[in-house]
Amino acid sequence: MARRETPAAGPGSRALIVDVVRSAVTISRGELADLTGLTQPSISNIVRDLIADGIIHEIGSAGSAHGRPRKLIAINPGNRFGVGFHLGPDTVTCVAIDLTGGVVGREVVPRLPDEIWPAERLAARFEDFTECLDLSRDRVEGLAIVAPASAPELSELRPELMERIGVPVLVENDAAAAALGEFWSRRVSRDQSFASVYLSTGIGAGLVFGGALFRGANSGAGELGHMSIRFDGRPCPCGSLGCVQQYASTSATVKAAREDPELRARLPLDGTESSAYDAIARAAVNGDPAACAVLEQAADYLGMAVTSMVNVLDLGRLVLTGPGVALAGSVYARRLRAHLGRTAHSRQRHGLSVELSAQPRDAASIGAAVLVVQAAVAPGHTG
């Protein structure tokens, strides 16, 4: 029988072990060897180091076919924490998570539209937030800040912010962070080709392959909103025509509803864009046929772009998240499942699950905190 190739022990092997333990919930060392291809001595050394670091712990034993009980290990959730800030259109959502992705604290504070917070203010928010949660600084692995398309000013203030708070600081775009958060907290296996679609005023996608975010050549992967669905369609600020963002984003949906005299007369659409969208979504799930038609049209446009993404990447699992699916996610999930069931190229070879986020409004902030956790406990995945 041919000898199985064994990965060399190192940062990548440590990340592999953490990934497998995370997705398995509980597992034995023997099972780790079977699933990873690492030798028993390598498994023993890595597990010993992870236990010493407080990242995993032994939680008991289970029976064995050979009579000897197997010691079980699992992620030690409350030993380390990550903090994430999501800079939304008019709020900053602050979240702290444990090593499993479980939320241990959340706070939302107002922010003026497009207001840039200096490093001093972000540092003060970090200090207040962690102090209120009584999180010891030596157990906080860092802070990640996410925003649409990773605003360049965030990268510029990162060095000063790190100096002020004394822990690592990461910057990422919100759609990518949300994908990693869903991957981690759902305990998705690293073997799955996983993606999430983040629906908001724009549309983004996050891609996780082999347990790590796929970022592209310059961290620009996942711009699903700029996939063209009509070669002669509406002009987009990116310079292209027919980008799905011009048809299926929450902004596009609000615009379509405001152009409908019937909906405009019946629903409160003259406030902020977010309040108008929520009014449309509430009406749709409560049976308003005109509101439902507007959302279904947006979902069908989105389905065209998502099908192309699924076909190119051969995805096996997809999560819908972001504020756009917080109230009427069932409408989008139903339409996308039907569309993919008819059009996905892989539909006859394997299934594709389309799921809804459990915390769509907080997905980006949770994902930001997961970025920190993954960088700390599974080096090799996150810079």
BALOBA-1460 file (C-alpha; in Angstrom, 3 decimals):
// residues 383
<rec num="1" residu="m" x="0.000" y="0.000" z="0.000"/>
<rec num="2" residu="a" x="1.344" y="3.441" z="-0.882"/>
<rec num="3" residu="r" x="2.502" y="5.551" z="2.043"/>
<rec num="4" residu="r" x="0.352" y="8.585" z="2.673"/>
<rec num="5" residu="e" x="2.191" y="11.870" z="2.370"/>
<rec num="6" residu="t" x="2.502" y="13.558" z="5.759"/>
<rec num="7" residu="p" x="2.418" y="17.357" z="6.017"/>
<rec num="8" residu="a" x="5.415" y="18.839" z="7.765"/>
<rec num="9" residu="a" x="4.779" y="20.095" z="11.287"/>
<rec num="10" residu="g" x="4.768" y="23.886" z="11.543"/>
<rec num="11" residu="p" x="2.388" y="26.872" z="11.545"/>
<rec num="12" residu="g" x="0.312" y="25.285" z="8.786"/>
<rec num="13" residu="s" x="-0.006" y="22.051" z="10.762"/>
<rec num="14" residu="r" x="-1.047" y="23.979" z="13.865"/>
<rec num="15" residu="a" x="-3.730" y="25.792" z="11.840"/>
<rec num="16" residu="l" x="-4.864" y="22.466" z="10.415"/>
<rec num="17" residu="i" x="-5.253" y="20.952" z="13.899"/>
<rec num="18" residu="v" x="-7.177" y="23.973" z="15.189"/>
<rec num="19" residu="d" x="-9.490" y="23.874" z="12.152"/>
<rec num="20" residu="v" x="-10.267" y="20.186" z="12.562"/>
<rec num="21" residu="v" x="-10.878" y="20.454" z="16.317"/>
<rec num="22" residu="r" x="-13.067" y="23.537" z="15.805"/>
<rec num="23" residu="s" x="-15.287" y="21.898" z="13.192"/>
<rec num="24" residu="a" x="-15.465" y="18.529" z="14.983"/>
<rec num="25" residu="v" x="-16.477" y="20.086" z="18.351"/>
<rec num="26" residu="t" x="-14.867" y="17.144" z="20.214"/>
<rec num="27" residu="i" x="-12.278" y="14.723" z="18.817"/>
<rec num="28" residu="s" x="-9.541" y="12.310" z="19.884"/>
<rec num="29" residu="r" x="-5.873" y="12.434" z="18.933"/>
<rec num="30" residu="g" x="-6.267" y="9.250" z="16.912"/>
<rec num="31" residu="e" x="-9.091" y="10.768" z="14.916"/>
<rec num="32" residu="l" x="-6.960" y="13.849" z="14.317"/>
<rec num="33" residu="a" x="-4.245" y="11.666" z="12.834"/>
<rec num="34" residu="d" x="-6.756" y="9.970" z="10.522"/>
<rec num="35" residu="l" x="-8.259" y="13.253" z="9.340"/>
<rec num="36" residu="t" x="-5.084" y="15.297" z="8.915"/>
<rec num="37" residu="g" x="-2.466" y="12.800" z="7.743"/>
<rec num="38" residu="l" x="-0.040" y="14.021" z="10.409"/>
<rec num="39" residu="t" x="1.949" y="11.452" z="12.338"/>
<rec num="40" residu="q" x="1.020" y="10.589" z="15.908"/>
<rec num="41" residu="p" x="4.208" y="12.228" z="17.293"/>
<rec num="42" residu="s" x="3.402" y="15.436" z="15.390"/>
<rec num="43" residu="i" x="-0.199" y="15.364" z="16.668"/>
<rec num="44" residu="s" x="1.027" y="14.839" z="20.239"/>
<rec num="45" residu="n" x="3.499" y="17.729" z="20.041"/>
<rec num="46" residu="i" x="1.038" y="20.180" z="18.503"/>
<rec num="47" residu="v" x="-1.793" y="19.228" z="20.860"/>
<rec num="48" residu="r" x="0.535" y="19.560" z="23.849"/>
<rec num="49" residu="d" x="1.532" y="23.058" z="22.735"/>
<rec num="50" residu="l" x="-2.096" y="24.069" z="22.109"/>
<rec num="51" residu="i" x="-3.108" y="22.853" z="25.551"/>
<rec num="52" residu="a" x="-0.210" y="24.756" z="27.124"/>
<rec num="53" residu="d" x="-1.352" y="27.885" z="25.238"/>
<rec num="54" residu="g" x="-4.901" y="27.403" z="26.529"/>
<rec num="55" residu="i" x="-6.361" y="27.112" z="23.023"/>
<rec num="56" residu="i" x="-7.681" y="23.570" z="23.446"/>
<rec num="57" residu="h" x="-8.349" y="21.428" z="26.502"/>
<rec num="58" residu="e" x="-9.181" y="17.842" z="27.389"/>
<rec num="59" residu="i" x="-12.856" y="17.406" z="28.236"/>
<rec num="60" residu="g" x="-13.179" y="13.731" z="29.097"/>
<rec num="61" residu="s" x="-12.958" y="10.401" z="27.348"/>
<rec num="62" residu="a" x="-14.997" y="8.073" z="25.176"/>
<rec num="63" residu="g" x="-15.028" y="4.341" z="24.569"/>
<rec num="64" residu="s" x="-12.794" y="2.648" z="22.029"/>
<rec num="65" residu="a" x="-13.071" y="-0.493" z="19.924"/>
<rec num="66" residu="h" x="-9.762" y="-1.595" z="21.460"/>
<rec num="67" residu="g" x="-11.014" y="-1.229" z="25.016"/>
<rec num="68" residu="r" x="-8.866" y="1.758" z="26.007"/>
<rec num="69" residu="p" x="-10.791" y="5.015" z="26.469"/>
<rec num="70" residu="r" x="-9.949" y="7.804" z="24.039"/>
<rec num="71" residu="k" x="-9.184" y="11.204" z="25.541"/>
<rec num="72" residu="l" x="-11.265" y="13.884" z="23.872"/>
<rec num="73" residu="i" x="-10.118" y="17.434" z="23.175"/>
<rec num="74" residu="a" x="-12.038" y="20.578" z="22.223"/>
<rec num="75" residu="i" x="-11.535" y="24.296" z="21.746"/>
<rec num="76" residu="n" x="-11.229" y="26.063" z="25.106"/>
<rec num="77" residu="p" x="-13.686" y="28.917" z="24.425"/>
<rec num="78" residu="g" x="-13.151" y="31.321" z="27.318"/>
<rec num="79" residu="n" x="-9.361" y="31.447" z="27.319"/>
<rec num="80" residu="r" x="-8.885" y="34.076" z="24.606"/>
<rec num="81" residu="f" x="-11.055" y="36.756" z="23.028"/>
<rec num="82" residu="g" x="-11.193" y="38.782" z="19.846"/>
<rec num="83" residu="v" x="-12.776" y="42.217" z="19.400"/>
<rec num="84" residu="g" x="-14.305" y="43.493" z="16.168"/>
<rec num="85" residu="f" x="-15.658" y="46.883" z="15.126"/>
<rec num="86" residu="h" x="-17.912" y="47.272" z="12.092"/>
<rec num="87" residu="l" x="-18.126" y="50.791" z="10.711"/>
<rec num="88" residu="g" x="-21.605" y="50.837" z="9.210"/>
<rec num="89" residu="p" x="-23.421" y="53.689" z="7.444"/>
<rec num="90" residu="d" x="-24.523" y="55.368" z="10.688"/>
<rec num="91" residu="t" x="-23.351" y="53.145" z="13.546"/>
<rec num="92" residu="v" x="-20.300" y="51.388" z="14.925"/>
<rec num="93" residu="t" x="-21.090" y="47.854" z="16.076"/>
<rec num="94" residu="c" x="-18.638" y="46.480" z="18.645"/>
<rec num="95" residu="v" x="-18.487" y="42.743" z="19.332"/>
<rec num="96" residu="a" x="-16.296" y="40.488" z="21.454"/>
<rec num="97" residu="i" x="-16.162" y="36.740" z="20.845"/>
<rec num="98" residu="d" x="-14.574" y="33.695" z="22.430"/>
<rec num="99" residu="l" x="-12.498" y="31.097" z="20.588"/>
<rec num="100" residu="t" x="-15.548" y="29.300" z="19.188"/>
<rec num="101" residu="g" x="-17.052" y="32.474" z="17.737"/>
<rec num="102" residu="g" x="-19.602" y="32.790" z="20.537"/>
<rec num="103" residu="v" x="-20.550" y="36.415" z="21.264"/>
<rec num="104" residu="v" x="-19.638" y="37.518" z="24.797"/>
<rec num="105" residu="g" x="-20.422" y="41.214" z="24.381"/>
<rec num="106" residu="r" x="-22.071" y="43.608" z="21.930"/>
<rec num="107" residu="e" x="-22.612" y="47.350" z="21.784"/>
<rec num="108" residu="v" x="-23.855" y="49.696" z="19.058"/>
<rec num="109" residu="v" x="-22.954" y="53.384" z="19.113"/>
<rec num="110" residu="p" x="-24.063" y="56.109" z="16.677"/>
<rec num="111" residu="r" x="-21.821" y="57.463" z="13.969"/>
<rec num="112" residu="l" x="-22.483" y="60.273" z="11.532"/>
<rec num="113" residu="p" x="-22.757" y="59.149" z="7.885"/>
<rec num="114" residu="d" x="-19.282" y="58.768" z="6.352"/>
<rec num="115" residu="e" x="-17.685" y="60.130" z="9.540"/>
<rec num="116" residu="i" x="-14.039" y="59.091" z="9.890"/>
<rec num="117" residu="w" x="-13.092" y="58.247" z="13.452"/>
<rec num="118" residu="p" x="-9.470" y="59.089" z="14.300"/>
<rec num="119" residu="a" x="-7.254" y="56.548" z="16.043"/>
<rec num="120" residu="e" x="-7.739" y="58.326" z="19.362"/>
<rec num="121" residu="r" x="-11.509" y="57.864" z="19.253"/>
<rec num="122" residu="l" x="-11.313" y="54.230" z="18.138"/>
<rec num="123" residu="a" x="-8.853" y="53.534" z="20.941"/>
<rec num="124" residu="a" x="-11.177" y="55.121" z="23.495"/>
<rec num="125" residu="r" x="-14.071" y="52.991" z="22.224"/>
<rec num="126" residu="f" x="-11.918" y="49.854" z="22.493"/>
<rec num="127" residu="e" x="-10.885" y="50.713" z="26.049"/>
<rec num="128" residu="d" x="-14.456" y="51.419" z="27.163"/>
<rec num="129" residu="f" x="-15.864" y="48.314" z="25.499"/>
<rec num="130" residu="t" x="-13.327" y="45.840" z="26.891"/>
<rec num="131" residu="e" x="-13.436" y="47.451" z="30.335"/>
<rec num="132" residu="c" x="-17.230" y="47.158" z="30.501"/>
<rec num="133" residu="l" x="-16.941" y="43.452" z="29.644"/>
<rec num="134" residu="d" x="-14.154" y="43.027" z="32.226"/>
<rec num="135" residu="l" x="-11.900" y="41.463" z="29.596"/>
<rec num="136" residu="s" x="-8.357" y="41.198" z="30.828"/>
<rec num="137" residu="r" x="-6.005" y="42.810" z="28.300"/>
<rec num="138" residu="d" x="-3.680" y="39.799" z="28.286"/>
<rec num="139" residu="r" x="-6.588" y="37.632" z="27.076"/>
<rec num="140" residu="v" x="-7.643" y="39.958" z="24.249"/>
<rec num="141" residu="e" x="-5.808" y="38.905" z="21.102"/>
<rec num="142" residu="g" x="-6.453" y="42.098" z="19.171"/>
<rec num="143" residu="l" x="-8.913" y="44.334" z="17.377"/>
<rec num="144" residu="a" x="-10.139" y="44.132" z="13.787"/>
<rec num="145" residu="i" x="-11.971" y="46.985" z="12.086"/>
<rec num="146" residu="v" x="-14.096" y="46.292" z="9.029"/>
<rec num="147" residu="a" x="-15.918" y="48.595" z="6.642"/>
<rec num="148" residu="p" x="-17.182" y="48.444" z="3.061"/>
<rec num="149" residu="a" x="-14.230" y="47.830" z="0.720"/>
<rec num="150" residu="s" x="-11.680" y="48.383" z="3.518"/>
<rec num="151" residu="a" x="-11.616" y="52.175" z="3.487"/>
<rec num="152" residu="p" x="-7.976" y="53.219" z="2.849"/>
<rec num="153" residu="e" x="-8.012" y="55.672" z="5.754"/>
<rec num="154" residu="l" x="-8.380" y="52.725" z="8.161"/>
<rec num="155" residu="s" x="-5.117" y="51.217" z="6.964"/>
<rec num="156" residu="e" x="-3.427" y="54.580" z="7.395"/>
<rec num="157" residu="l" x="-4.457" y="54.940" z="11.054"/>
<rec num="158" residu="r" x="-3.682" y="51.314" z="11.931"/>
<rec num="159" residu="p" x="-0.102" y="51.888" z="13.212"/>
<rec num="160" residu="e" x="-1.187" y="54.690" z="15.549"/>
<rec num="161" residu="l" x="-4.149" y="52.664" z="16.803"/>
<rec num="162" residu="m" x="-1.926" y="49.665" z="17.576"/>
<rec num="163" residu="e" x="0.411" y="51.906" z="19.550"/>
<rec num="164" residu="r" x="-2.479" y="53.365" z="21.549"/>
<rec num="165" residu="i" x="-4.197" y="50.098" z="22.529"/>
<rec num="166" residu="g" x="-1.172" y="47.803" z="22.723"/>
<rec num="167" residu="v" x="-2.641" y="44.852" z="20.790"/>
<rec num="168" residu="p" x="-2.560" y="43.849" z="17.104"/>
<rec num="169" residu="v" x="-4.981" y="45.641" z="14.766"/>
<rec num="170" residu="l" x="-6.332" y="44.187" z="11.519"/>
<rec num="171" residu="v" x="-8.329" y="45.894" z="8.756"/>
<rec num="172" residu="e" x="-10.630" y="44.059" z="6.342"/>
<rec num="173" residu="n" x="-13.718" y="44.636" z="4.218"/>
<rec num="174" residu="d" x="-17.023" y="43.780" z="5.863"/>
<rec num="175" residu="a" x="-18.219" y="41.153" z="3.370"/>
<rec num="176" residu="a" x="-15.036" y="39.099" z="3.673"/>
<rec num="177" residu="a" x="-15.094" y="39.341" z="7.458"/>
<rec num="178" residu="a" x="-18.734" y="38.241" z="7.571"/>
<rec num="179" residu="a" x="-17.872" y="35.122" z="5.558"/>
<rec num="180" residu="l" x="-15.092" y="34.124" z="7.926"/>
<rec num="181" residu="g" x="-17.360" y="34.735" z="10.910"/>
<rec num="182" residu="e" x="-20.048" y="32.461" z="9.483"/>
<rec num="183" residu="f" x="-17.432" y="29.825" z="8.615"/>
<rec num="184" residu="w" x="-15.936" y="29.833" z="12.106"/>
<rec num="185" residu="s" x="-19.080" y="30.043" z="14.247"/>
<rec num="186" residu="r" x="-20.947" y="27.453" z="12.153"/>
<rec num="187" residu="r" x="-18.004" y="25.075" z="12.572"/>
<rec num="188" residu="v" x="-17.819" y="24.554" z="8.817"/>
<rec num="189" residu="s" x="-15.204" y="22.013" z="7.765"/>
<rec num="190" residu="r" x="-12.105" y="23.366" z="6.065"/>
<rec num="191" residu="d" x="-12.749" y="20.823" z="3.298"/>
<rec num="192" residu="q" x="-15.861" y="22.698" z="2.138"/>
<rec num="193" residu="s" x="-15.794" y="25.390" z="-0.528"/>
<rec num="194" residu="f" x="-17.671" y="28.025" z="1.440"/>
<rec num="195" residu="a" x="-18.984" y="31.479" z="0.587"/>
<rec num="196" residu="s" x="-21.338" y="34.086" z="1.940"/>
<rec num="197" residu="v" x="-23.210" y="36.888" z="0.193"/>
<rec num="198" residu="y" x="-23.382" y="40.161" z="2.141"/>
<rec num="199" residu="l" x="-26.427" y="42.197" z="1.150"/>
<rec num="200" residu="s" x="-26.461" y="45.852" z="2.132"/>
<rec num="201" residu="t" x="-26.253" y="49.194" z="0.312"/>
<rec num="202" residu="g" x="-23.691" y="47.304" z="-1.767"/>
<rec num="203" residu="i" x="-23.291" y="43.589" z="-2.438"/>
<rec num="204" residu="g" x="-20.160" y="41.690" z="-1.484"/>
<rec num="205" residu="a" x="-19.097" y="38.084" z="-1.201"/>
<rec num="206" residu="g" x="-16.622" y="36.385" z="1.082"/>
<rec num="207" residu="l" x="-14.845" y="33.180" z="0.036"/>
<rec num="208" residu="v" x="-13.252" y="30.656" z="2.401"/>
<rec num="209" residu="f" x="-11.145" y="27.872" z="0.922"/>
<rec num="210" residu="g" x="-9.085" y="25.476" z="3.027"/>
<rec num="211" residu="g" x="-10.077" y="27.352" z="6.166"/>
<rec num="212" residu="a" x="-8.653" y="30.680" z="4.962"/>
<rec num="213" residu="l" x="-10.155" y="33.758" z="3.351"/>
<rec num="214" residu="f" x="-9.431" y="34.012" z="-0.346"/>
<rec num="215" residu="r" x="-8.367" y="37.619" z="-0.870"/>
<rec num="216" residu="g" x="-7.173" y="37.742" z="-4.465"/>
<rec num="217" residu="a" x="-4.133" y="39.607" z="-5.771"/>
<rec num="218" residu="n" x="-4.709" y="42.758" z="-3.711"/>
<rec num="219" residu="s" x="-7.411" y="41.820" z="-1.170"/>
<rec num="220" residu="g" x="-10.108" y="42.685" z="-3.690"/>
<rec num="221" residu="a" x="-11.740" y="39.275" z="-4.151"/>
<rec num="222" residu="g" x="-15.483" y="38.990" z="-3.624"/>
<rec num="223" residu="e" x="-16.774" y="42.105" z="-5.417"/>
<rec num="224" residu="l" x="-19.955" y="40.289" z="-6.356"/>
<rec num="225" residu="g" x="-21.864" y="43.557" z="-6.661"/>
<rec num="226" residu="h" x="-19.830" y="44.454" z="-9.744"/>
<rec num="227" residu="m" x="-20.647" y="41.284" z="-11.636"/>
<rec num="228" residu="s" x="-22.573" y="42.391" z="-14.716"/>
<rec num="229" residu="i" x="-25.911" y="40.697" z="-15.332"/>
<rec num="230" residu="r" x="-26.845" y="42.895" z="-18.334"/>
<rec num="231" residu="f" x="-24.280" y="43.975" z="-20.901"/>
<rec num="232" residu="d" x="-26.454" y="46.967" z="-21.853"/>
<rec num="233" residu="g" x="-27.788" y="47.653" z="-18.361"/>
<rec num="234" residu="r" x="-27.668" y="50.518" z="-15.915"/>
<rec num="235" residu="p" x="-24.373" y="52.402" z="-15.603"/>
<rec num="236" residu="c" x="-22.388" y="51.761" z="-12.432"/>
<rec num="237" residu="p" x="-19.865" y="54.098" z="-10.741"/>
<rec num="238" residu="c" x="-17.242" y="51.391" z="-11.295"/>
<rec num="239" residu="g" x="-17.438" y="52.166" z="-15.019"/>
<rec num="240" residu="s" x="-19.240" y="49.020" z="-16.115"/>
<rec num="241" residu="l" x="-22.841" y="48.463" z="-17.173"/>
<rec num="242" residu="g" x="-25.481" y="46.219" z="-15.638"/>
<rec num="243" residu="c" x="-23.710" y="45.499" z="-12.337"/>
<rec num="244" residu="v" x="-25.998" y="43.483" z="-10.073"/>
<rec num="245" residu="q" x="-25.507" y="46.098" z="-7.342"/>
<rec num="246" residu="q" x="-27.596" y="48.474" z="-9.465"/>
<rec num="247" residu="y" x="-30.511" y="46.022" z="-9.362"/>
<rec num="248" residu="a" x="-30.370" y="43.999" z="-6.149"/>
<rec num="249" residu="s" x="-28.704" y="46.053" z="-3.384"/>
<rec num="250" residu="t" x="-30.873" y="47.515" z="-0.626"/>
<rec num="251" residu="s" x="-30.343" y="50.935" z="-2.246"/>
<rec num="252" residu="a" x="-31.652" y="49.662" z="-5.584"/>
<rec num="253" residu="t" x="-34.636" y="48.030" z="-3.897"/>
<rec num="254" residu="v" x="-35.564" y="51.253" z="-2.092"/>
<rec num="255" residu="k" x="-35.271" y="53.176" z="-5.348"/>
<rec num="256" residu="a" x="-37.582" y="50.700" z="-7.108"/>
<rec num="257" residu="a" x="-40.147" y="50.918" z="-4.307"/>
<rec num="258" residu="r" x="-40.084" y="54.717" z="-4.269"/>
<rec num="259" residu="e" x="-40.827" y="54.701" z="-7.990"/>
<rec num="260" residu="d" x="-43.964" y="52.614" z="-7.353"/>
<rec num="261" residu="p" x="-46.848" y="55.070" z="-6.624"/>
<rec num="262" residu="e" x="-48.850" y="52.398" z="-4.819"/>
<rec num="263" residu="l" x="-46.033" y="51.490" z="-2.437"/>
<rec num="264" residu="r" x="-44.998" y="55.091" z="-1.930"/>
<rec num="265" residu="a" x="-48.541" y="56.002" z="-0.852"/>
<rec num="266" residu="r" x="-48.814" y="53.072" z="1.548"/>
<rec num="267" residu="l" x="-45.360" y="52.672" z="3.106"/>
<rec num="268" residu="p" x="-43.114" y="55.130" z="5.006"/>
<rec num="269" residu="l" x="-40.399" y="55.461" z="2.349"/>
<rec num="270" residu="d" x="-39.347" y="59.087" z="2.805"/>
<rec num="271" residu="g" x="-37.003" y="58.569" z="5.738"/>
<rec num="272" residu="t" x="-33.489" y="57.185" z="5.637"/>
<rec num="273" residu="e" x="-32.639" y="54.506" z="3.129"/>
<rec num="274" residu="s" x="-32.255" y="51.868" z="5.843"/>
<rec num="275" residu="s" x="-35.619" y="52.679" z="7.445"/>
<rec num="276" residu="a" x="-37.309" y="52.641" z="4.026"/>
<rec num="277" residu="y" x="-35.815" y="49.245" z="3.202"/>
<rec num="278" residu="d" x="-36.924" y="47.815" z="6.542"/>
<rec num="279" residu="a" x="-40.456" y="49.091" z="5.862"/>
<rec num="280" residu="i" x="-40.473" y="47.278" z="2.504"/>
<rec num="281" residu="a" x="-39.134" y="44.083" z="4.080"/>
<rec num="282" residu="r" x="-41.702" y="44.127" z="6.902"/>
<rec num="283" residu="a" x="-44.533" y="44.673" z="4.444"/>
<rec num="284" residu="a" x="-43.296" y="41.820" z="2.261"/>
<rec num="285" residu="v" x="-43.143" y="39.241" z="5.075"/>
<rec num="286" residu="n" x="-46.563" y="40.404" z="6.257"/>
<rec num="287" residu="g" x="-48.102" y="39.568" z="2.910"/>
<rec num="288" residu="d" x="-48.072" y="42.849" z="0.982"/>
<rec num="289" residu="p" x="-48.006" y="41.644" z="-2.657"/>
<rec num="290" residu="a" x="-46.426" y="44.796" z="-4.115"/>
<rec num="291" residu="a" x="-43.643" y="44.886" z="-1.511"/>
<rec num="292" residu="c" x="-43.055" y="41.168" z="-1.969"/>
<rec num="293" residu="a" x="-42.822" y="41.633" z="-5.744"/>
<rec num="294" residu="v" x="-40.114" y="44.298" z="-5.347"/>
<rec num="295" residu="l" x="-38.025" y="42.035" z="-3.085"/>
<rec num="296" residu="e" x="-38.549" y="38.972" z="-5.272"/>
<rec num="297" residu="q" x="-37.373" y="40.927" z="-8.303"/>
<rec num="298" residu="a" x="-34.216" y="41.963" z="-6.419"/>
<rec num="299" residu="a" x="-33.687" y="38.362" z="-5.284"/>
<rec num="300" residu="d" x="-33.993" y="37.105" z="-8.869"/>
<rec num="301" residu="y" x="-31.386" y="39.610" z="-10.052"/>
<rec num="302" residu="l" x="-29.120" y="38.547" z="-7.194"/>
<rec num="303" residu="g" x="-29.676" y="34.910" z="-8.117"/>
<rec num="304" residu="m" x="-28.256" y="35.525" z="-11.598"/>
<rec num="305" residu="a" x="-24.966" y="36.809" z="-10.175"/>
<rec num="306" residu="v" x="-24.806" y="34.170" z="-7.442"/>
<rec num="307" residu="t" x="-25.309" y="31.389" z="-9.993"/>
<rec num="308" residu="s" x="-22.313" y="32.617" z="-11.966"/>
<rec num="309" residu="m" x="-20.208" y="32.713" z="-8.786"/>
<rec num="310" residu="v" x="-21.331" y="29.203" z="-7.816"/>
<rec num="311" residu="n" x="-20.572" y="27.877" z="-11.289"/>
<rec num="312" residu="v" x="-17.083" y="29.395" z="-11.417"/>
<rec num="313" residu="l" x="-16.077" y="28.286" z="-7.905"/>
<rec num="314" residu="d" x="-18.066" y="25.021" z="-7.576"/>
<rec num="315" residu="l" x="-19.323" y="26.009" z="-4.139"/>
<rec num="316" residu="g" x="-20.922" y="23.554" z="-1.736"/>
<rec num="317" residu="r" x="-22.309" y="25.877" z="0.929"/>
<rec num="318" residu="l" x="-23.592" y="29.437" z="0.782"/>
<rec num="319" residu="v" x="-24.835" y="31.742" z="3.542"/>
<rec num="320" residu="l" x="-26.888" y="34.899" z="2.996"/>
<rec num="321" residu="t" x="-26.077" y="37.624" z="5.479"/>
<rec num="322" residu="g" x="-26.001" y="41.380" z="6.020"/>
<rec num="323" residu="p" x="-28.739" y="43.886" z="6.931"/>
<rec num="324" residu="g" x="-30.539" y="43.232" z="3.639"/>
<rec num="325" residu="v" x="-31.641" y="39.779" z="4.849"/>
<rec num="326" residu="a" x="-32.322" y="40.657" z="8.487"/>
<rec num="327" residu="l" x="-36.105" y="40.955" z="8.095"/>
<rec num="328" residu="a" x="-36.975" y="39.283" z="4.803"/>
<rec num="329" residu="g" x="-34.187" y="36.757" z="4.414"/>
<rec num="330" residu="s" x="-36.721" y="33.990" z="3.759"/>
<rec num="331" residu="v" x="-37.735" y="35.717" z="0.510"/>
<rec num="332" residu="y" x="-34.148" y="35.789" z="-0.753"/>
<rec num="333" residu="a" x="-33.351" y="32.264" z="0.409"/>
<rec num="334" residu="r" x="-36.442" y="30.816" z="-1.262"/>
<rec num="335" residu="r" x="-35.790" y="32.556" z="-4.592"/>
<rec num="336" residu="l" x="-32.058" y="31.732" z="-4.627"/>
<rec num="337" residu="r" x="-32.650" y="28.064" z="-3.812"/>
<rec num="338" residu="a" x="-35.148" y="27.799" z="-6.635"/>
<rec num="339" residu="h" x="-32.887" y="29.657" z="-9.080"/>
<rec num="340" residu="l" x="-29.803" y="27.607" z="-8.228"/>
<rec num="341" residu="g" x="-31.834" y="24.415" z="-8.329"/>
<rec num="342" residu="r" x="-32.646" y="25.182" z="-11.992"/>
<rec num="343" residu="t" x="-29.400" y="26.736" z="-13.167"/>
<rec num="344" residu="a" x="-26.361" y="25.729" z="-11.059"/>
<rec num="345" residu="h" x="-24.039" y="23.713" z="-13.286"/>
<rec num="346" residu="s" x="-23.109" y="21.363" z="-10.432"/>
<rec num="347" residu="r" x="-26.706" y="20.606" z="-9.361"/>
<rec num="348" residu="q" x="-26.607" y="17.047" z="-10.740"/>
<rec num="349" residu="r" x="-23.219" y="16.248" z="-9.185"/>
<rec num="350" residu="h" x="-23.631" y="17.564" z="-5.650"/>
<rec num="351" residu="g" x="-25.976" y="19.588" z="-3.545"/>
<rec num="352" residu="l" x="-25.588" y="23.235" z="-2.620"/>
<rec num="353" residu="s" x="-27.004" y="24.400" z="0.680"/>
<rec num="354" residu="v" x="-28.279" y="27.981" z="0.875"/>
<rec num="355" residu="e" x="-28.606" y="29.131" z="4.473"/>
<rec num="356" residu="l" x="-29.533" y="32.306" z="6.322"/>
<rec num="357" residu="s" x="-27.276" y="33.947" z="8.878"/>
<rec num="358" residu="a" x="-28.497" y="33.745" z="12.460"/>
<rec num="359" residu="q" x="-27.194" y="37.271" z="13.139"/>
<rec num="360" residu="p" x="-27.213" y="39.095" z="9.792"/>
<rec num="361" residu="r" x="-26.924" y="42.639" z="11.171"/>
<rec num="362" residu="d" x="-23.930" y="41.683" z="13.331"/>
<rec num="363" residu="a" x="-22.249" y="39.290" z="10.910"/>
<rec num="364" residu="a" x="-19.538" y="41.756" z="9.861"/>
<rec num="365" residu="s" x="-18.575" y="42.711" z="13.422"/>
<rec num="366" residu="i" x="-18.566" y="39.073" z="14.537"/>
<rec num="367" residu="g" x="-16.429" y="38.235" z="11.523"/>
<rec num="368" residu="a" x="-14.040" y="41.036" z="12.410"/>
<rec num="369" residu="a" x="-13.508" y="39.521" z="15.844"/>
<rec num="370" residu="v" x="-13.042" y="36.081" z="14.264"/>
<rec num="371" residu="l" x="-10.250" y="37.516" z="12.098"/>
<rec num="372" residu="v" x="-8.387" y="38.311" z="15.306"/>
<rec num="373" residu="v" x="-9.023" y="34.899" z="16.836"/>
<rec num="374" residu="q" x="-7.984" y="33.020" z="13.722"/>
<rec num="375" residu="a" x="-4.808" y="35.056" z="13.340"/>
<rec num="376" residu="a" x="-3.890" y="34.262" z="16.947"/>
<rec num="377" residu="v" x="-4.736" y="30.553" z="17.220"/>
<rec num="378" residu="a" x="-4.385" y="29.382" z="13.620"/>
<rec num="379" residu="p" x="-1.400" y="31.279" z="12.206"/>
<rec num="380" residu="g" x="-0.907" y="30.681" z="8.532"/>
<rec num="381" residu="h" x="-4.479" y="31.648" z="7.618"/>
<rec num="382" residu="t" x="-4.523" y="35.349" z="8.446"/>
<rec num="383" residu="g" x="-1.769" y="37.914" z="8.130"/>
